[in-house]
Amino acid sequence: MFEVLLFRRPDCVKCDILAKDMENSGIYFEEVDVSTPDGLAEAVYYEKVDVPFVVIRKMSRDVVIVDPEVEDIEAELGSI
């Protein structure tokens, strides 16, 4: 089992493009808004504040992909 999180800000054009590309590729994900206190706290947990970045939560570990392309995410998901 896995979960995909897209960390983003509302005013981030790169984030909008990545979200659209992920949707078009059929990647199911949840968005984490780092402009909120809870979203920022979660981003800091991963020691990241620059967006976009993606976290894939796998059963045994979390994979963090910084400044991802859809192909990077698909490749990581393919290894599950």
C-alpha positions in Angstrom: 0.0 0.0 0.0 1.2 3.5 -0.7 0.1 7.1 -0.5 1.2 10.0 -2.8 1.4 13.5 -1.4 1.9 16.7 -3.5 3.3 19.5 -1.4 2.4 22.8 -3.0 1.4 26.5 -2.5 -1.8 28.0 -4.0 0.2 30.6 -6.0 2.8 28.1 -7.4 2.5 27.8 -11.2 4.9 24.8 -11.3 2.7 23.1 -8.7 -0.4 23.7 -10.8 1.3 22.2 -13.8 2.6 19.2 -11.9 -0.8 18.5 -10.4 -2.5 18.6 -13.8 0.2 16.3 -15.3 -0.3 13.9 -12.4 -4.0 13.9 -12.9 -3.6 13.4 -16.6 -1.3 10.4 -15.9 -3.8 8.8 -13.6 -1.7 9.3 -10.4 -4.0 9.6 -7.4 -2.6 12.0 -4.9 -3.5 14.2 -2.0 -2.4 17.8 -1.8 -0.6 19.4 1.1 -0.8 23.2 1.2 2.4 24.5 2.8 0.9 27.9 3.2 -1.1 26.5 6.1 0.4 25.8 9.5 -0.4 22.1 9.3 1.0 21.8 5.8 4.1 23.7 6.7 4.7 21.5 9.7 4.4 18.4 7.5 6.8 19.9 5.0 9.3 20.8 7.7 9.1 17.2 9.0 10.5 16.2 5.6 13.1 19.0 5.9 11.7 20.7 2.7 10.1 24.0 2.2 10.6 24.6 -1.5 7.7 23.4 -3.6 6.7 21.4 -5.4 7.8 18.2 -3.9 6.2 14.8 -3.7 6.3 12.2 -0.9 5.4 8.6 -1.6 4.6 6.9 1.6 5.4 3.2 1.3 4.8 0.5 3.8 8.3 0.6 5.2 9.6 4.0 4.2 8.8 7.4 2.7 10.4 8.5 -0.6 10.8 12.2 -1.2 11.1 13.5 -4.7 12.2 17.1 -5.0 11.2 19.2 -8.0 9.7 16.1 -9.6 8.6 15.3 -13.1 5.7 12.9 -13.7 8.1 10.4 -15.1 10.0 10.4 -11.7 6.9 9.7 -9.8 5.8 7.0 -12.2 9.2 5.3 -12.0 9.0 5.3 -8.2 5.5 4.0 -8.2 6.5 1.3 -10.7 9.0 0.0 -8.2 6.3 -0.7 -5.6 
